Amino acid sequence: MYKTDEWKTQLTQGQALQYFNWLYPDIAKEQPARYIGAIDVFEQAYGDSRETALFSAPGRSEIGGNHTDHQGGKVLAASVTMDMIAVVSPRDDNIVNFISKGFPTDVVDISDVAIQQSEKGKSAALIRGVCARMKQLGFNIGGFDAYQESNVLKGSGLSSSAALEVLIGTILNGLYNGGGIPSAEIAKIGQYAENVYFEKPCGLMDQMASATGGVIAIDFLDAENPVVEQVPCDFKEFGYEFCIVNAGGSHADLTDEYAAIPEEMKRVAATFGKKLLSEVDAAEFHGKLGSLRGSVSDRALLRAIHFFADNATVDLEKDALKNGDIETFRNLLNASGRSSFYALQNCYPSNNISERSVALALVVSEKLLDGKGASRVHGGGFSGTIQALVPADDMQNYVAGMEMVFGEGCCYPLSVRPAGGIMIPDDFYK
């Protein structure tokens, strides 16, 4: 760790830019000023003589496998260069002071890690939940003062909540556990905090992608020990840009929509005496489709159809990327998008017939791409963002066309980040 003024000096050195060139492809030059600005705010809040460490946790982009993770299925995901950063100093007590830019300070006494109902849905719940799970698992926890800021867009499908959970876990790992907690364990700790303390149902994909880094294929058949495989990929080498488009719309009152998907899929699995669809044979399911009608809803059956299709698509997408076959990958990405639209039905909310922002964005995107790229719903769906693979030569026209409908600045190009949640090293300068 360095004192804050020492960090400011080190971050202006050439070695720092080399490190940021690796961590932040395409946007490295702006990072020293960004981190120094965060240090300035930390000093204003906590003083300028503190020993500090710097941390970062990325947002994630789901590439393949939409709503498959919570059924023990497969996903393809990537960490991206939009991230949360934090300036942190350890304390000698059990108090966590956590300032997020633009929000009041969360003060959490982690000597008591019991669930606090008043914290439900708040950052404090995630802090306490991560600490509780770490303590349960025998890891060390302790107090700290932190300032955090983020360019992971809320409501973008890049999973700002998972990035925050991974950030908190990475802070505790770095300060009190010598960095020895595996990234997969940090991901599971974050999911526990979100499910149990924040009280939001979610699978493990978001946290796993944020914690691990790079493009990864994950098989959740064994939820306690998911299989993670790195998939080398640079879309720019294939002549494509990867981006998300913010179509607007509200995420309010969507919790029931998100929760209904795993609930309905599990109802289908239960008709086969199984807990999850990954335990059901796809051929057996399709063979009994007619007899299943009436025992479960048609929507549940459609969502199960999506699961089996998209789960199989992930392996094909992974192989296409590994083989450098971008055309096959592009076609598979479009097929995944169609399955989400028609079968999973998460491109519009059922409780608001006038909200169709995602569906509209997909139709506009398809017209602009004119058969040359790919697009699909991004993240949980129902409202918010879509994802697009755009030929680099057409990117300017694509952005202009989407902005005509959804407003200036709606498109966000993404670069894959090679690392997940990390403590910025203080020895690479030496």
URLIN-V720331 format. One record per backbone hydrogen bond with DSSP energy under -1.0 kcal/mol. CO is the residue of the C=O (numbers start at 0). NH is the residue of the N-H. E is the energy in kcal/mol with one decimal. If there is no record, write none. Layout:
CO,NH,E ; CO,NH,E
This chain:
1,51,-3.5 ; 2,6,-2.2 ; 3,7,-2.0 ; 4,8,-1.5 ; 5,9,-2.5 ; 6,10,-2.8 ; 8,11,-1.1 ; 9,12,-1.6 ; 12,16,-1.2 ; 13,17,-1.8 ; 14,18,-2.1 ; 15,19,-2.6 ; 16,20,-2.4 ; 17,21,-1.2 ; 18,22,-2.3 ; 19,23,-3.1 ; 23,26,-1.4 ; 27,30,-1.6 ; 29,33,-1.5 ; 30,34,-2.9 ; 31,35,-2.6 ; 32,36,-2.3 ; 33,37,-1.7 ; 34,38,-2.2 ; 35,39,-2.3 ; 36,40,-1.7 ; 37,41,-2.3 ; 38,42,-2.6 ; 39,43,-1.9 ; 40,44,-1.8 ; 41,45,-3.1 ; 42,46,-2.2 ; 51,1,-1.7 ; 52,87,-2.7 ; 53,423,-2.5 ; 54,85,-2.3 ; 55,421,-2.9 ; 56,83,-2.9 ; 58,79,-2.2 ; 60,77,-2.1 ; 63,75,-2.9 ; 67,70,-1.3 ; 67,72,-2.1 ; 68,71,-1.8 ; 70,277,-1.5 ; 72,219,-3.0 ; 74,217,-2.5 ; 75,62,-2.9 ; 75,63,-2.5 ; 76,215,-3.1 ; 77,60,-3.1 ; 78,416,-2.2 ; 81,58,-3.1 ; 82,150,-2.0 ; 83,56,-2.3 ; 84,148,-2.1 ; 85,54,-2.4 ; 86,146,-2.1 ; 87,52,-2.7 ; 88,144,-2.8 ; 92,142,-1.8 ; 93,109,-2.7 ; 95,107,-2.5 ; 96,145,-2.6 ; 97,105,-2.8 ; 98,147,-3.3 ; 99,102,-2.6 ; 105,97,-2.8 ; 107,95,-2.6 ; 108,111,-1.3 ; 115,118,-2.0 ; 116,119,-1.2 ; 118,121,-2.4 ; 121,124,-1.0 ; 122,126,-2.2 ; 123,127,-2.7 ; 124,128,-2.5 ; 125,129,-2.6 ; 126,130,-2.1 ; 127,131,-2.7 ; 128,132,-2.4 ; 129,133,-2.3 ; 130,134,-2.4 ; 131,135,-2.4 ; 132,136,-1.9 ; 133,138,-2.7 ; 134,137,-1.3 ; 142,90,-2.1 ; 143,96,-2.3 ; 144,88,-2.5 ; 145,98,-2.6 ; 146,86,-2.3 ; 147,100,-2.4 ; 148,84,-2.6 ; 152,155,-1.6 ; 157,59,-2.7 ; 158,162,-1.8 ; 159,163,-2.0 ; 160,164,-2.2 ; 161,165,-2.8 ; 162,166,-2.4 ; 163,167,-2.5 ; 164,168,-2.4 ; 165,169,-2.6 ; 166,170,-2.3 ; 167,171,-2.3 ; 168,172,-2.2 ; 169,173,-2.6 ; 170,174,-2.8 ; 171,175,-2.0 ; 172,176,-1.3 ; 172,178,-2.7 ; 176,179,-1.9 ; 181,185,-2.0 ; 182,186,-2.2 ; 183,187,-2.0 ; 184,188,-2.3 ; 185,189,-2.2 ; 186,190,-2.3 ; 187,191,-2.2 ; 188,192,-2.1 ; 189,193,-2.1 ; 190,194,-2.8 ; 191,195,-3.0 ; 192,196,-1.2 ; 192,197,-2.5 ; 193,199,-2.7 ; 203,207,-2.4 ; 204,208,-2.5 ; 205,209,-2.0 ; 206,210,-2.5 ; 207,211,-2.0 ; 208,212,-1.7 ; 213,78,-1.5 ; 214,230,-3.0 ; 215,76,-2.6 ; 216,228,-2.7 ; 217,74,-2.1 ; 218,226,-2.1 ; 221,224,-1.1 ; 226,218,-2.5 ; 228,216,-2.9 ; 233,236,-1.2 ; 234,239,-2.2 ; 235,238,-1.3 ; 238,391,-2.7 ; 240,389,-3.0 ; 241,413,-3.4 ; 242,387,-2.8 ; 243,411,-2.8 ; 244,385,-1.8 ; 247,383,-1.4 ; 250,253,-1.1 ; 253,257,-2.4 ; 254,258,-2.6 ; 255,259,-1.9 ; 258,262,-1.7 ; 259,263,-2.7 ; 260,264,-2.3 ; 261,265,-2.4 ; 262,266,-1.5 ; 263,267,-1.6 ; 264,268,-2.2 ; 265,269,-2.3 ; 266,270,-1.0 ; 268,271,-1.6 ; 268,273,-2.3 ; 269,272,-1.8 ; 275,278,-1.5 ; 276,279,-1.8 ; 280,284,-2.3 ; 281,285,-2.5 ; 282,286,-2.1 ; 283,287,-1.3 ; 287,291,-1.5 ; 291,294,-1.5 ; 291,295,-1.4 ; 295,293,-1.3 ; 296,300,-1.8 ; 297,301,-2.6 ; 298,302,-2.5 ; 299,303,-1.9 ; 300,304,-2.5 ; 301,305,-2.3 ; 302,306,-2.1 ; 303,307,-2.3 ; 304,308,-2.0 ; 305,309,-3.3 ; 306,310,-2.6 ; 307,311,-1.4 ; 308,312,-1.7 ; 309,313,-1.5 ; 311,315,-1.2 ; 312,316,-2.8 ; 313,317,-2.7 ; 314,318,-2.4 ; 315,319,-2.2 ; 316,320,-2.3 ; 317,321,-2.4 ; 318,322,-1.9 ; 319,324,-2.9 ; 320,323,-1.2 ; 323,325,-1.2 ; 324,328,-2.0 ; 325,329,-2.5 ; 326,330,-2.0 ; 327,331,-2.3 ; 328,332,-2.5 ; 329,333,-2.0 ; 330,334,-2.1 ; 331,335,-2.4 ; 332,336,-2.0 ; 333,337,-2.4 ; 334,338,-2.2 ; 335,339,-2.1 ; 336,340,-2.1 ; 337,341,-2.8 ; 338,342,-2.1 ; 338,343,-2.2 ; 339,344,-1.6 ; 339,345,-1.2 ; 345,381,-3.6 ; 351,354,-1.3 ; 355,359,-2.6 ; 356,360,-2.3 ; 357,361,-2.3 ; 358,362,-2.0 ; 359,363,-2.6 ; 360,364,-2.6 ; 361,365,-2.4 ; 362,366,-1.8 ; 363,367,-2.2 ; 364,368,-2.6 ; 365,369,-1.6 ; 368,371,-1.9 ; 373,388,-2.9 ; 375,386,-3.1 ; 380,382,-1.1 ; 383,246,-2.7 ; 384,377,-1.8 ; 385,244,-2.4 ; 386,375,-2.0 ; 387,242,-2.3 ; 388,373,-1.8 ; 389,240,-3.5 ; 390,393,-1.8 ; 391,394,-1.1 ; 393,397,-2.6 ; 394,398,-2.8 ; 395,399,-2.2 ; 396,400,-2.4 ; 397,401,-2.5 ; 398,402,-2.6 ; 399,403,-1.5 ; 401,405,-3.2 ; 402,406,-1.8 ; 406,409,-1.3 ; 409,245,-2.9 ; 411,243,-1.8 ; 414,80,-1.5 ; 416,213,-2.6 ; 421,55,-2.4
